[in-house]
Amino acid sequence: MIKVVVAEDHALVRLGISMLLAANGGFELVAETALGSEVEVLVAFHSPDLLLLDLALSDSSGIEVTRKVKKVAPDTKVLIVTGNVYPGSVANAFAAGADGFVLKHEQGSELLEAIQAVLAGRRYISQQVSRGLDSTANGRPTGQGMSQSLTQREQQIVRMIAKGGSNQEIADALHISVLTARKHRQNVMLKLGLHNGAEIAAYAIQSGLAEAPDVDSNL
């Protein structure tokens, strides 16, 4: 039996994956979670053959989770199953150690094909993901084109991060929860292929979403 852990913050998606695996046989779903913070522990405890992982978990980035999992269980195959493909997210996922990348809205047969490929030691990128990469210049547009891929709320988040706003400060200003603010920050980093607040701030200035800070000429 192939032991599988599923990390996905939508219960219905976890249920769908569970049903798909059960219907095809040969799989044992040993654990599932909605929290990225639990994945490393579950993988270390169960030693699964396969981790099916969403990139945008409620409390952490799937890319960072991938990096941690590969440190504690390098033989566990990590297949990213996510809702969207953004510039930089595929490259960052593979750089972190992911073995495959598919989208949630693809057919179950595509997911099964991806599972078979990564378990056989092959890297897998679905056709829809590949087409998404091909439609983007070098997989990483810049400037105004990138800002247009962000929602208005995400652009607002980017401006606040560029001004040094913490998740708590952003949550207070926008009257949202800290968890929601963190989720927005993670989505921005996934879409833009960025890694931290400093890179977001630099992007905000480059794209015109924020102004460069004034420099005292007397310094």
N, C-alpha and C positions, 0 to 999 in steps of 0.2 A: 504493500500500500504506500502511496505517495502522501506524505504528511504535509498539510497545507495550513498556513496561518493567513488570515485575511484582516487587513487593516484598512477600514473604510468608515467614514463618519456618517454615512446614510444607511439606516437599518434595512431599507428595502433593497438597496444594492447588495448588501451583505447577504440577504435572503436569496436574492436571485443567483448570486455566485454559488451559494451553498447548494441550491437546487440543481444548478447546472453540473456541478461536480458530482453530486449524488446520482444524477441521471446517467452519467457516463461511466461510473464505476472506477475502481482503482485508486480513488482518492479518499483520504481521511482528513476532515477538517478538525484539526486539533485545538484551534483557538481562533477567536475573532475579537476585534476591538475597534472602538471608534477613536481611540487616543494614541497619538504617536508616542507619548511618553511611556506607554505600556509595551510597545512592540519589542524593544530590545530585550526586556525581561522575558516575554513570551517566547521569543526565538531562542534565547539562551536556555530556557527550561525545556522546551519541546524538541529542539534541534530539527526543525522542519526541513523538508527538501525544497519547499517553495514558499515564498512570501508574496502574496498579491497585495499591492500597496498603492493607495491613493496619494497623490502629491499634495493635495490641499486638505490635510487633516485639521480638526478643530483647534488643536493646541500646539501644532508644530508642523514644520516643513517635511514633506516626504523625502526630499533630497537629503536633508540632514539625517533623517531616520535611516535611509539607505546607507549612508556613510557609517553610521554607528553599527548597523546590523552586519555589514561586511567585515567590521573589525572583530566582532564577537563570534561570527559564524560565516566565515568566508565561503564555505561550501553551499550555503543556502542560496538558492537562486531567487533574485528579486525581479518580479515582473510588475512594472508600473501600469496600473489601470486607472486612468484619470478622465475627467470630464472634458478637458480641452488641452490643446497643444499650443504653447506660447513660445515666442522667440526666446531661445536660450534654455528653455526647460528641458528639452530632450538632451542637449549636449551636457547640461549640468547633471542630469540624472545618470547618464552613462559615466561621466567623470567621477561621480560618487560611488559607482560600482554596480549600477543597475544592469540587468541582463536583457531586458526587453521593455517595450513601450507600446501600449495599445490604449484605445479610447473606450469609454464605458458604453457609448451608444452603438458600437460595432456588434456584429452578430456573435452569438455564442460560439459558433464554429471558428471564428477568428481568435477568440480567447483561447480555445482549446488548442488551436494550431500554435499559438504563441507559447502556451505552456509546454507543449511537446518539444518545441524548438529550444527553449531555454534549459529544459531538463536534459536535453541532449548535448548541451554545451555550446549552443549557437546563439548569437545575438539576434534579437527579433525586433523589427520595427514594422508596424502595420502599414498597409498601403495608404490609409487615410492620414496617418501621421507623416509619412514620407511626402505626400502631396502637400501637406501643410508647410513642411520645411522647404519644398521646392518653390512654393509661392512667395517665400520671403527671401530677400536678397541676403545670401550667406547665412540665412537663419537668424539674422539679427538686424532689423531695420533701426534707423537712428533718427534723432531729432523729432520733428513734429509728427512724422508718421507713427512713431512709437506712442506718443501721447494720445493719438486718436484711437489706439487700441484699448485705452483705459476708459472706464466709465467715469461719469462726472464725479461720483463719490470717490473713486480711486484717485482721480487727479487732485481732489481736495485733500486726500490723505497724503499724497506725495508732497504737496505744498507745506503741509504741517510738519511732516518728517524733515523736510529741507530746513525748516526753522528750528529744528531740534526738539520737536514735540515727542514725548514718550507715549506709549500706548494708553496710559492712564489719562494724560493730558488731552490726547485726541478723543478718547471716550467721553471725557467730561465736556469738551467743547462741542461735540456733535450729538451729545445726549444718547450715546450708545453704550453697550457693555464693553469692558476691556477685552473680553473674548472676541467680540465682533471687530473691534479695532485691530486686534492681533491678526484676525483672519484677513482683513483688508490688506494689511501690510504684507502678509504671506502671498496673497494673490498678486499684488503689485510686483513682488520680487520674482514670482514665477513667470508672469507675463513678460517682464523685461529682462529676465535672465540675470538679475542682480542678487547680491549676497548679503548686504547689510545697509544700515541707514546712511553711511557715508556715500555709498554708491548711488543710493536713491537721491541724495541731495545733489550729487554731481550731475545725475541725469536730469533732475528738475531744472537746474541752471542751463544745461545744454539744450533742453527742449523748449525753454522759454516759460516753463510753469512757475519758475521762481527766479528772483534776481540774485545775482552774485552779491555777497556781503561787501559793504564798503570797507576799503582799506585806508587807514590813516597814513597819509603820505609822510607824516613826521616820524613814523616808526622806522 
